[in-house]
Amino acid sequence: MMRYTIHRLLLAVITFLGITLVTFSVIQLAPGDPIAMQVSPELGLEMSQHTYETLRAHWGLDQPISTQYVRWLKRLLTLDFGRSISDHRPVWDKIAERLPWTIALSVLAMGISLLISIPTGVYSAVRKGRTFDTAVGTLLFALYSVPGYVTAIVLITAVAHIPIDWLPISGVRSEGFADLSLSGRVVDLAKHFLLITICFTYPLLAFQSRFVRSNMLEAIGQDYIRTARAKGLDERSVMLRHGLRNTLIPIVTLMGLMLPSVLSGSAILEVMFQWPGIGRLMFNAISQRDYFTVMGISSIVAVVVLLGTLLTDLAYAWVDPRVRYGG
């Protein structure tokens, strides 16, 4: 197991270098100049050629892409993501401010979806072809066909046109949040989390529930299920102790791979709800060609993806005793 883990970590380092190199090259080759974006010609602001060249040299943008990447990589080895071109703040400080809100939203959405999808998927498999299975399947397919941002538009429009003062549609805190009691702060946060969590959760719920159902149906048809029934175990024990346990194996893989995608795919909803997460930060950084902020976020997401994949593989050995990683 130890040799396998070390081998995977070395492979992850090589993969990380490839991901960051491609990302760095693509963002550098994208149209737009981050220095030129510092001024607004519409407002009559101009920048002299000397100032322009000085700023490019200051940020190292006058160097070849390969040289810039090596310099960025050297700073990364000391966990220095550099400074943002747009506001000159340390990139790590900007990410540290936003990352907890995205993690909280992602974990909450995935937790709720799992609590609902696992029992729903198992029960649908047990009641295959019956009214519950058909009704739930139809509803989930309908939900899965509607993107989260479409539902967000509907919810934001509805709340905006219907005077629901207690239900906010943007931000994470209300004015005067600091003056509220502890219970008042919890309620205020819950109100702000409500709509965006709905938009995050239901696509996950629809996919996960069908995934659990299909894997549960596959498990039910295995020989060990028939053996358990032949031993006289009641149906509940057969389904939960034998069927569900083996269904958890692919679910572990799914969870390990979905969390990074949820973290990195939150930009649209965060922008729509003005949520202060890394998705919105990434969107703004790309719009402003803020190379170092884009690279900082991309690096963190890449690390999460690679570690998530590794932990998923290692979790197999815990969930399934048949899985062993040799030396």
C-alpha positions as CSV (number, residue, x, y, z in Angstrom):
1,M,0.0,0.0,0.0
2,M,2.8,2.4,0.9
3,R,4.7,1.9,-2.4
4,Y,1.5,2.2,-4.3
5,T,0.7,5.5,-2.5
6,I,4.2,6.9,-3.2
7,H,3.9,5.9,-6.9
8,R,0.6,7.6,-7.2
9,L,1.9,10.8,-5.5
10,L,4.8,11.0,-7.9
11,L,2.4,10.5,-10.9
12,A,0.2,13.2,-9.4
13,V,3.2,15.6,-9.3
14,I,3.9,15.0,-13.0
15,T,0.2,15.4,-13.9
16,F,0.0,18.6,-11.8
17,L,3.0,20.1,-13.8
18,G,1.2,19.2,-17.1
19,I,-2.1,20.8,-15.9
20,T,-0.5,24.0,-14.8
21,L,1.7,24.3,-17.9
22,V,-1.3,24.0,-20.2
23,T,-3.4,26.4,-18.1
24,F,-0.6,28.9,-18.0
25,S,0.0,28.8,-21.7
26,V,-3.7,29.0,-22.6
27,I,-4.5,32.0,-20.3
28,Q,-1.4,33.8,-21.7
29,L,-2.4,33.2,-25.3
30,A,-6.0,34.4,-24.7
31,P,-6.9,37.7,-26.3
32,G,-6.6,40.7,-23.9
33,D,-3.9,42.5,-22.1
34,P,-4.1,42.7,-18.3
35,I,-2.1,45.9,-18.2
36,A,-4.2,47.6,-20.7
37,M,-7.3,46.6,-18.7
38,Q,-6.1,48.6,-15.8
39,V,-7.4,51.8,-17.5
40,S,-10.7,52.7,-19.0
41,P,-10.5,54.7,-22.2
42,E,-14.3,55.4,-21.9
43,L,-13.6,57.5,-18.8
44,G,-10.8,59.4,-20.5
45,L,-8.0,57.5,-18.7
46,E,-4.9,56.8,-20.7
47,M,-1.5,55.2,-20.1
48,S,1.7,56.3,-21.6
49,Q,3.9,53.8,-23.5
50,H,6.6,54.1,-20.9
51,T,4.2,53.4,-18.1
52,Y,2.8,50.4,-20.0
53,E,6.3,48.9,-20.7
54,T,7.3,49.5,-17.0
55,L,4.3,47.7,-15.7
56,R,4.8,44.8,-18.1
57,A,8.4,44.5,-16.9
58,H,7.2,44.7,-13.3
59,W,4.9,41.8,-13.7
60,G,7.3,39.8,-15.8
61,L,5.0,39.9,-18.8
62,D,7.7,41.0,-21.1
63,Q,9.5,37.6,-20.7
64,P,8.8,34.5,-22.9
65,I,5.9,32.3,-21.6
66,S,8.4,29.5,-20.7
67,T,10.4,31.9,-18.5
68,Q,7.3,33.3,-16.9
69,Y,6.1,29.7,-16.1
70,V,9.4,28.7,-14.5
71,R,9.4,31.9,-12.4
72,W,5.8,31.2,-11.3
73,L,6.7,27.5,-10.5
74,K,9.6,28.6,-8.3
75,R,7.4,30.8,-6.3
76,L,4.8,28.0,-6.0
77,L,7.4,25.8,-4.4
78,T,7.4,28.3,-1.4
79,L,3.5,28.4,-1.5
80,D,3.7,31.9,-2.9
81,F,0.9,32.4,-5.5
82,G,2.1,35.9,-6.3
83,R,0.0,39.1,-6.3
84,S,-3.1,39.8,-8.3
85,I,-2.5,42.0,-11.3
86,S,-5.9,43.7,-10.9
87,D,-5.7,44.9,-7.3
88,H,-2.1,43.9,-6.2
89,R,-3.3,41.9,-3.3
90,P,-1.7,38.5,-2.5
91,V,-3.5,35.8,-4.5
92,W,-3.6,33.4,-1.5
93,D,-5.4,36.0,0.6
94,K,-8.0,36.5,-2.0
95,I,-8.5,32.7,-2.4
96,A,-8.5,32.2,1.4
97,E,-11.4,34.7,1.7
98,R,-13.5,32.9,-1.0
99,L,-12.7,29.2,-0.6
100,P,-14.6,28.6,2.6
101,W,-17.9,29.8,1.1
102,T,-17.5,27.6,-1.9
103,I,-16.5,24.6,0.2
104,A,-19.5,25.1,2.6
105,L,-21.9,25.4,-0.4
106,S,-20.5,22.3,-2.1
107,V,-20.4,20.1,1.0
108,L,-23.9,21.2,2.0
109,A,-25.3,20.4,-1.5
110,M,-23.5,17.0,-1.7
111,G,-24.5,16.1,1.8
112,I,-28.2,16.9,1.2
113,S,-28.2,15.1,-2.1
114,L,-26.6,12.0,-0.6
115,L,-29.0,11.9,2.3
116,I,-31.9,11.9,-0.2
117,S,-30.5,10.0,-3.2
118,I,-29.2,6.9,-1.4
119,P,-32.5,5.9,0.3
120,T,-34.4,7.0,-2.8
121,G,-32.2,5.0,-5.2
122,V,-32.3,1.9,-3.0
123,Y,-36.0,2.0,-2.5
124,S,-36.6,2.6,-6.3
125,A,-34.4,-0.5,-7.0
126,V,-36.3,-2.6,-4.6
127,R,-39.6,-1.4,-6.0
128,K,-38.5,-1.6,-9.6
129,G,-41.3,-1.1,-12.1
130,R,-43.8,0.0,-9.5
131,T,-45.6,3.3,-9.1
132,F,-42.9,4.8,-6.8
133,D,-40.0,3.9,-9.1
134,T,-41.8,5.2,-12.2
135,A,-42.9,8.5,-10.5
136,V,-39.5,9.2,-9.0
137,G,-37.7,8.3,-12.1
138,T,-39.8,10.6,-14.2
139,L,-39.4,13.5,-11.7
140,L,-35.6,13.0,-11.5
141,F,-35.1,12.8,-15.2
142,A,-37.1,16.1,-15.6
143,L,-35.0,17.7,-12.9
144,Y,-31.8,16.5,-14.5
145,S,-32.7,18.0,-17.8
146,V,-33.0,21.5,-16.4
147,P,-29.6,23.2,-15.8
148,G,-29.1,24.8,-12.4
149,Y,-28.7,28.3,-13.9
150,V,-32.1,28.1,-15.5
151,T,-33.7,27.3,-12.2
152,A,-31.7,30.1,-10.7
153,I,-33.1,32.6,-13.2
154,V,-36.6,31.4,-12.4
155,L,-36.1,31.7,-8.6
156,I,-34.4,35.1,-8.8
157,T,-37.1,36.4,-11.1
158,A,-39.9,35.0,-8.9
159,V,-38.5,36.4,-5.7
160,A,-37.8,39.8,-7.4
161,H,-41.4,40.1,-8.6
162,I,-43.0,38.7,-5.5
163,P,-42.4,40.8,-2.4
164,I,-40.7,38.2,-0.2
165,D,-38.6,40.4,2.0
166,W,-37.2,37.6,4.2
167,L,-35.7,35.7,1.2
168,P,-32.5,37.3,-0.1
169,I,-31.3,36.5,-3.6
170,S,-27.7,37.7,-3.4
171,G,-24.7,37.7,-1.0
172,V,-24.2,35.7,2.1
173,R,-25.1,38.2,4.8
174,S,-27.6,40.9,5.4
175,E,-26.9,44.4,6.5
176,G,-26.5,44.6,10.3
177,F,-25.4,41.0,10.4
178,A,-22.8,41.8,13.1
179,D,-25.5,43.2,15.4
180,L,-27.7,40.0,15.3
181,S,-27.7,37.4,18.0
182,L,-26.2,33.9,17.4
183,S,-29.6,32.4,16.4
184,G,-30.3,35.5,14.3
185,R,-27.0,35.0,12.4
186,V,-27.7,31.3,11.8
187,V,-31.2,32.2,10.4
188,D,-29.7,34.9,8.2
189,L,-27.1,32.6,6.8
190,A,-29.7,29.9,6.2
191,K,-31.8,32.4,4.2
192,H,-28.9,33.3,2.0
193,F,-27.9,29.7,1.5
194,L,-31.4,28.5,0.6
195,L,-31.9,29.4,-3.1
196,I,-28.3,28.8,-4.3
197,T,-28.2,25.5,-2.4
198,I,-31.4,24.4,-4.2
199,C,-29.8,25.1,-7.5
200,F,-26.7,23.2,-6.6
201,T,-28.4,20.2,-5.0
202,Y,-31.1,19.0,-7.3
203,P,-28.9,18.2,-10.3
204,L,-26.7,16.2,-8.0
205,L,-29.7,14.5,-6.5
206,A,-31.1,13.5,-9.8
207,F,-27.8,12.0,-11.0
208,Q,-26.9,10.3,-7.8
209,S,-30.3,8.7,-7.2
210,R,-30.3,7.1,-10.7
211,F,-26.7,6.0,-10.1
212,V,-27.5,4.4,-6.8
213,R,-30.6,2.7,-8.3
214,S,-28.7,1.2,-11.2
215,N,-25.9,-0.1,-9.0
216,M,-28.3,-1.5,-6.5
217,L,-30.2,-3.4,-9.2
218,E,-26.8,-4.8,-10.3
219,A,-26.0,-5.9,-6.8
220,I,-29.4,-7.5,-6.3
221,G,-28.8,-9.8,-9.2
222,Q,-25.5,-11.2,-7.8
223,D,-25.1,-14.7,-6.4
224,Y,-24.3,-13.5,-2.9
225,I,-27.7,-11.9,-2.6
226,R,-29.4,-15.2,-3.5
227,T,-27.1,-17.0,-1.1
228,A,-28.1,-14.6,1.7
229,R,-31.8,-15.2,1.0
230,A,-31.2,-18.9,0.9
231,K,-29.7,-18.7,4.4
232,G,-33.0,-17.4,5.7
233,L,-32.1,-13.7,6.2
234,D,-35.0,-11.3,6.1
235,E,-35.3,-9.1,3.0
236,R,-34.3,-5.9,4.9
237,S,-31.1,-7.4,6.1
238,V,-30.3,-8.7,2.7
239,M,-30.8,-5.3,1.1
240,L,-29.0,-3.2,3.7
241,R,-26.2,-5.5,4.8
242,H,-25.3,-7.1,1.5
243,G,-26.9,-5.1,-1.3
244,L,-26.3,-1.6,0.0
245,R,-22.7,-2.3,1.2
246,N,-21.6,-3.4,-2.3
247,T,-23.5,-0.5,-3.9
248,L,-21.4,1.9,-1.8
249,I,-18.2,0.9,-3.7
250,P,-19.1,2.8,-6.9
251,I,-20.6,5.6,-4.8
252,V,-17.2,6.2,-3.2
253,T,-15.7,6.7,-6.6
254,L,-18.5,9.0,-7.6
255,M,-18.1,11.2,-4.5
256,G,-14.3,11.3,-4.9
257,L,-14.6,12.6,-8.4
258,M,-17.7,14.8,-8.0
259,L,-16.5,17.1,-5.2
260,P,-13.7,18.7,-7.3
261,S,-16.0,19.2,-10.2
262,V,-18.6,20.8,-8.0
263,L,-15.9,23.1,-6.5
264,S,-14.6,24.1,-10.0
265,G,-18.0,24.3,-11.7
266,S,-19.7,26.8,-9.4
267,A,-18.8,30.0,-11.3
268,I,-22.2,30.6,-13.1
269,L,-24.4,30.2,-10.0
270,E,-21.9,32.2,-7.8
271,V,-22.0,35.0,-10.3
272,M,-25.8,34.9,-10.5
273,F,-26.3,35.0,-6.8
274,Q,-23.3,37.2,-6.1
275,W,-21.9,34.5,-3.9
276,P,-18.3,35.3,-2.7
277,G,-16.8,32.0,-3.7
278,I,-13.8,31.0,-5.8
279,G,-16.1,30.3,-8.8
280,R,-17.0,34.0,-9.0
281,L,-13.4,35.0,-8.2
282,M,-12.2,32.8,-11.1
283,F,-14.8,34.4,-13.5
284,N,-13.6,37.9,-12.6
285,A,-10.0,36.9,-12.8
286,I,-10.4,35.5,-16.3
287,S,-12.4,38.6,-17.4
288,Q,-9.6,40.8,-16.2
289,R,-6.8,38.5,-17.5
290,D,-5.5,38.3,-14.0
291,Y,-3.0,35.5,-14.8
292,F,-1.7,34.9,-11.3
293,T,-5.2,34.6,-9.7
294,V,-6.3,32.2,-12.4
295,M,-3.2,30.1,-11.9
296,G,-3.7,30.1,-8.1
297,I,-7.3,28.9,-8.3
298,S,-6.4,26.4,-11.1
299,S,-3.6,25.0,-8.9
300,I,-5.8,24.4,-5.9
301,V,-8.5,22.8,-8.0
302,A,-5.9,20.5,-9.7
303,V,-4.5,19.5,-6.3
304,V,-8.1,18.7,-5.0
305,V,-8.8,16.6,-8.1
306,L,-5.6,14.6,-7.9
307,L,-5.9,14.0,-4.1
308,G,-9.6,13.2,-4.6
309,T,-8.7,10.5,-7.1
310,L,-6.0,9.1,-4.9
311,L,-8.2,9.0,-1.8
312,T,-11.0,7.4,-3.9
313,D,-8.7,4.5,-4.9
314,L,-7.5,4.0,-1.4
315,A,-11.1,4.1,-0.1
316,Y,-11.8,1.1,-2.3
317,A,-9.7,-1.1,0.0
318,W,-11.7,0.0,3.0
319,V,-15.1,-0.4,1.4
320,D,-14.3,-3.6,-0.6
321,P,-12.1,-6.2,1.2
322,R,-11.4,-7.8,-2.1
323,V,-9.4,-4.8,-3.3
324,R,-5.7,-4.9,-2.3
325,Y,-2.9,-2.8,-3.5
326,G,0.3,-4.8,-3.7
327,G,3.8,-3.5,-3.1
